[in-house]
Amino acid sequence: MKHFTFFLFFFFAATFYCMAQDFEDVVYLNNGGIVRGMIIELIPFEYLDIRTSTGRLRSIDMEDIERIVKERVRGEARTQNNDRPIQNDSRSLQDNNQVIRDNSRNYRDNTGSIQNDYRYSQNNNNREIQNSRRYAQDYDFYDDGYYGRQSNSIHFGVRAGLNLANWINYSNLKTATFKPGFQIGAVAEIETGEKISIQPGILFSQMGAQNKDEDLRITLNYLQIPVNLVAYLGDLFVHTGPYLGFGLRGKVTVKSDGTTLLSDAGSFRDAGFKSFDVGIGAGIGSRFGPVQVAMNSQIGVARIIEDNDLISNFGLALTVSYFFGK
């Protein structure tokens, strides 16, 4: 009975050993490369170390791996392993040539991963820094090894702010003061790079002017479409770009000794104003997560009164924007 038990133990041990020799770990990479061998160490969500069939030790990041499977050892790999002792004993020239051909085939199988090998060998000493950057918000991996902000993503948001409007080249400019108003509307941010984005918008914005000495107050309501180029410097940013304005409705109010003498609201044409405005804006601000606070300025380059070639819009604004999904 003891002899029979020993025989069974020896049989199963030999069977498992042969099965282990017939299988190997196969790592399929996202770039199409394949690495075969035995996994020495595996850290979940970080990296694994694998000793290839040629005896080389490689380190591979988990995010570059498509899947890991066990497969039966290919015929040429078994031949290579069986031929090593014969090589050490100065086997024949024909057998040496066979091993060279096997090594060439293994080399061709691994050429798809040469670029990744170079990148990891260069950055092996900076693994922790590289991983922290890799998992930072809005960062993606590119084949050339560059890590950057995810490009061409679009975020939509809303904007509201306080306007201070006036006119340029107004004949009574010395007595004119800024007229308060407001703006509100929708904006978007198109990220074209790590530090550059484009911000278009469509806003309801109040412009105009007032003259306290004459008790004159003019309110011009526009549908404005600004398109700004934004450059980020950390959490600070600057922006500039053109805008178009389409007149919606205007109002002229004249007072004397606190008594309203005239208050007329109507279309731009009825009041003698041109309904189209164009100009350029610029500003500076700071972002706090999805919130952006900015100080803006606008200067018009189109005349806004039919019979006057000089008067154009000018305005300052303090705005707050909120972008969804940032």
FENPE-V275831 format. One record per residue. N is the residue number from 1. PHI is phi as a letter, one per 20 degrees, with the letter a starting at -180 (NA if undefined). OMEGA is omega in degrees with one decimal (999 if undefined). Layout:
# FENPE-V275831
n:N phi:PHI omega:OMEGA
n:N phi:PHI omega:OMEGA
This chain:
# FENPE-V275831
n:1 phi:NA omega:178.4
n:2 phi:f omega:179.7
n:3 phi:f omega:179.3
n:4 phi:f omega:177.8
n:5 phi:f omega:178.5
n:6 phi:f omega:179.4
n:7 phi:f omega:178.5
n:8 phi:f omega:179.6
n:9 phi:f omega:-179.9
n:10 phi:f omega:-178.3
n:11 phi:f omega:-179.2
n:12 phi:f omega:179.0
n:13 phi:f omega:179.1
n:14 phi:f omega:179.5
n:15 phi:f omega:179.7
n:16 phi:f omega:179.5
n:17 phi:f omega:-179.9
n:18 phi:f omega:178.3
n:19 phi:f omega:179.2
n:20 phi:f omega:180.0
n:21 phi:f omega:-176.5
n:22 phi:e omega:-178.7
n:23 phi:c omega:178.2
n:24 phi:b omega:176.0
n:25 phi:e omega:179.7
n:26 phi:c omega:-178.9
n:27 phi:d omega:177.0
n:28 phi:e omega:-177.0
n:29 phi:e omega:179.7
n:30 phi:f omega:-177.9
n:31 phi:e omega:178.0
n:32 phi:n omega:-179.9
n:33 phi:f omega:179.1
n:34 phi:c omega:177.9
n:35 phi:c omega:-178.2
n:36 phi:d omega:177.8
n:37 phi:q omega:-179.2
n:38 phi:c omega:179.3
n:39 phi:f omega:-179.0
n:40 phi:e omega:-177.7
n:41 phi:b omega:179.0
n:42 phi:c omega:176.1
n:43 phi:d omega:-176.8
n:44 phi:g omega:176.7
n:45 phi:m omega:-179.3
n:46 phi:c omega:-176.0
n:47 phi:a omega:170.7
n:48 phi:c omega:174.9
n:49 phi:d omega:-178.4
n:50 phi:c omega:174.4
n:51 phi:e omega:-174.7
n:52 phi:f omega:-178.8
n:53 phi:f omega:176.8
n:54 phi:e omega:178.2
n:55 phi:n omega:-177.6
n:56 phi:e omega:179.2
n:57 phi:e omega:-179.2
n:58 phi:c omega:175.9
n:59 phi:d omega:-174.4
n:60 phi:c omega:176.3
n:61 phi:f omega:-175.9
n:62 phi:f omega:-177.2
n:63 phi:f omega:177.5
n:64 phi:e omega:-175.0
n:65 phi:d omega:175.6
n:66 phi:e omega:177.1
n:67 phi:a omega:178.0
n:68 phi:c omega:179.7
n:69 phi:c omega:170.8
n:70 phi:d omega:-179.5
n:71 phi:c omega:178.3
n:72 phi:f omega:-179.0
n:73 phi:f omega:-179.8
n:74 phi:f omega:-175.3
n:75 phi:g omega:-176.6
n:76 phi:f omega:179.4
n:77 phi:f omega:178.1
n:78 phi:f omega:178.3
n:79 phi:f omega:-179.5
n:80 phi:f omega:-178.6
n:81 phi:f omega:-179.2
n:82 phi:f omega:-176.6
n:83 phi:e omega:-175.8
n:84 phi:f omega:179.0
n:85 phi:f omega:-179.0
n:86 phi:f omega:176.5
n:87 phi:f omega:-179.4
n:88 phi:f omega:-179.8
n:89 phi:e omega:176.6
n:90 phi:l omega:178.8
n:91 phi:f omega:-173.7
n:92 phi:f omega:-179.7
n:93 phi:f omega:-179.6
n:94 phi:f omega:178.1
n:95 phi:f omega:177.9
n:96 phi:f omega:178.7
n:97 phi:f omega:177.8
n:98 phi:f omega:178.7
n:99 phi:f omega:178.2
n:100 phi:f omega:179.1
n:101 phi:f omega:177.7
n:102 phi:f omega:178.8
n:103 phi:f omega:178.4
n:104 phi:f omega:178.2
n:105 phi:f omega:177.8
n:106 phi:f omega:179.0
n:107 phi:f omega:179.6
n:108 phi:f omega:178.4
n:109 phi:f omega:-174.9
n:110 phi:e omega:-178.2
n:111 phi:f omega:178.4
n:112 phi:f omega:-177.3
n:113 phi:d omega:-177.1
n:114 phi:f omega:-178.2
n:115 phi:f omega:177.7
n:116 phi:f omega:177.4
n:117 phi:g omega:-178.7
n:118 phi:f omega:-177.4
n:119 phi:f omega:-178.0
n:120 phi:f omega:177.3
n:121 phi:f omega:179.4
n:122 phi:f omega:-173.3
n:123 phi:d omega:-175.7
n:124 phi:f omega:-178.0
n:125 phi:f omega:-178.2
n:126 phi:d omega:-173.6
n:127 phi:f omega:-177.0
n:128 phi:f omega:178.6
n:129 phi:f omega:-178.6
n:130 phi:f omega:-179.9
n:131 phi:f omega:179.5
n:132 phi:f omega:177.6
n:133 phi:f omega:-176.2
n:134 phi:f omega:-178.0
n:135 phi:e omega:177.0
n:136 phi:f omega:-175.5
n:137 phi:f omega:175.4
n:138 phi:m omega:178.3
n:139 phi:d omega:-179.0
n:140 phi:c omega:179.2
n:141 phi:d omega:177.9
n:142 phi:c omega:-174.5
n:143 phi:f omega:-178.2
n:144 phi:e omega:177.1
n:145 phi:n omega:-178.8
n:146 phi:e omega:176.3
n:147 phi:d omega:-177.0
n:148 phi:b omega:179.5
n:149 phi:f omega:-179.8
n:150 phi:g omega:-173.8
n:151 phi:e omega:174.1
n:152 phi:m omega:172.3
n:153 phi:e omega:-175.2
n:154 phi:c omega:175.3
n:155 phi:c omega:178.6
n:156 phi:d omega:-178.1
n:157 phi:b omega:178.9
n:158 phi:c omega:-178.1
n:159 phi:b omega:173.9
n:160 phi:b omega:-178.7
n:161 phi:a omega:178.5
n:162 phi:d omega:178.3
n:163 phi:d omega:167.7
n:164 phi:c omega:-170.4
n:165 phi:d omega:176.9
n:166 phi:b omega:177.7
n:167 phi:d omega:173.2
n:168 phi:d omega:-179.6
n:169 phi:m omega:173.7
n:170 phi:f omega:-174.1
n:171 phi:f omega:178.8
n:172 phi:d omega:-174.3
n:173 phi:f omega:-177.5
n:174 phi:f omega:-179.3
n:175 phi:d omega:-180.0
n:176 phi:e omega:177.6
n:177 phi:c omega:178.9
n:178 phi:f omega:177.8
n:179 phi:e omega:179.5
n:180 phi:f omega:177.2
n:181 phi:a omega:-179.4
n:182 phi:b omega:173.4
n:183 phi:b omega:179.7
n:184 phi:b omega:-179.7
n:185 phi:r omega:-177.5
n:186 phi:d omega:179.4
n:187 phi:c omega:175.6
n:188 phi:b omega:175.4
n:189 phi:c omega:179.1
n:190 phi:d omega:-176.9
n:191 phi:e omega:-179.4
n:192 phi:d omega:179.8
n:193 phi:a omega:-177.3
n:194 phi:f omega:-174.9
n:195 phi:c omega:-175.9
n:196 phi:c omega:174.6
n:197 phi:b omega:177.2
n:198 phi:d omega:-178.7
n:199 phi:c omega:169.9
n:200 phi:e omega:178.8
n:201 phi:a omega:172.8
n:202 phi:c omega:-168.1
n:203 phi:c omega:164.2
n:204 phi:e omega:-172.8
n:205 phi:c omega:178.2
n:206 phi:e omega:175.2
n:207 phi:c omega:178.9
n:208 phi:p omega:-179.2
n:209 phi:a omega:174.4
n:210 phi:b omega:179.3
n:211 phi:c omega:-174.7
n:212 phi:f omega:-179.4
n:213 phi:f omega:-179.3
n:214 phi:e omega:-177.5
n:215 phi:l omega:-179.0
n:216 phi:d omega:179.9
n:217 phi:c omega:-178.0
n:218 phi:c omega:178.6
n:219 phi:d omega:178.9
n:220 phi:d omega:-179.4
n:221 phi:e omega:-177.1
n:222 phi:c omega:162.0
n:223 phi:e omega:-175.0
n:224 phi:d omega:177.1
n:225 phi:c omega:176.5
n:226 phi:e omega:173.3
n:227 phi:c omega:-173.9
n:228 phi:d omega:170.0
n:229 phi:e omega:-173.6
n:230 phi:d omega:176.2
n:231 phi:d omega:-176.8
n:232 phi:e omega:173.2
n:233 phi:c omega:-170.7
n:234 phi:m omega:176.9
n:235 phi:e omega:175.6
n:236 phi:e omega:177.9
n:237 phi:b omega:172.1
n:238 phi:c omega:-180.0
n:239 phi:b omega:175.9
n:240 phi:b omega:178.8
n:241 phi:r omega:-178.8
n:242 phi:e omega:173.9
n:243 phi:b omega:173.2
n:244 phi:d omega:178.8
n:245 phi:c omega:179.2
n:246 phi:d omega:-175.9
n:247 phi:f omega:178.8
n:248 phi:d omega:-176.1
n:249 phi:a omega:179.9
n:250 phi:c omega:-179.8
n:251 phi:b omega:178.3
n:252 phi:d omega:-179.8
n:253 phi:c omega:178.0
n:254 phi:c omega:179.7
n:255 phi:c omega:174.8
n:256 phi:b omega:-178.7
n:257 phi:l omega:178.0
n:258 phi:n omega:-179.7
n:259 phi:d omega:179.5
n:260 phi:f omega:178.9
n:261 phi:e omega:-177.2
n:262 phi:b omega:173.8
n:263 phi:b omega:-172.6
n:264 phi:c omega:177.7
n:265 phi:c omega:-179.5
n:266 phi:a omega:-179.3
n:267 phi:f omega:179.4
n:268 phi:f omega:-177.7
n:269 phi:f omega:179.7
n:270 phi:f omega:-178.7
n:271 phi:e omega:179.2
n:272 phi:n omega:179.2
n:273 phi:d omega:175.5
n:274 phi:e omega:-173.5
n:275 phi:e omega:-179.6
n:276 phi:c omega:177.9
n:277 phi:c omega:176.6
n:278 phi:b omega:-179.2
n:279 phi:a omega:-178.5
n:280 phi:c omega:-179.9
n:281 phi:c omega:177.3
n:282 phi:b omega:179.4
n:283 phi:a omega:-179.8
n:284 phi:b omega:-178.6
n:285 phi:a omega:-179.8
n:286 phi:b omega:179.1
n:287 phi:d omega:178.3
n:288 phi:c omega:-173.2
n:289 phi:m omega:-179.6
n:290 phi:e omega:-176.3
n:291 phi:d omega:175.5
n:292 phi:c omega:176.9
n:293 phi:d omega:-173.3
n:294 phi:b omega:169.7
n:295 phi:d omega:-172.9
n:296 phi:d omega:173.2
n:297 phi:c omega:178.6
n:298 phi:c omega:174.4
n:299 phi:c omega:-179.2
n:300 phi:e omega:178.1
n:301 phi:d omega:178.9
n:302 phi:d omega:176.2
n:303 phi:f omega:-175.0
n:304 phi:d omega:177.4
n:305 phi:d omega:-173.0
n:306 phi:g omega:-173.2
n:307 phi:d omega:179.5
n:308 phi:c omega:-176.9
n:309 phi:e omega:-171.1
n:310 phi:d omega:-170.9
n:311 phi:f omega:176.9
n:312 phi:b omega:-176.8
n:313 phi:f omega:171.8
n:314 phi:b omega:-178.5
n:315 phi:b omega:171.5
n:316 phi:d omega:-178.5
n:317 phi:b omega:171.0
n:318 phi:d omega:-172.2
n:319 phi:c omega:173.8
n:320 phi:c omega:-179.4
n:321 phi:c omega:175.7
n:322 phi:c omega:-179.2
n:323 phi:d omega:-177.1
n:324 phi:f omega:175.3
n:325 phi:n omega:179.4
n:326 phi:d omega:999
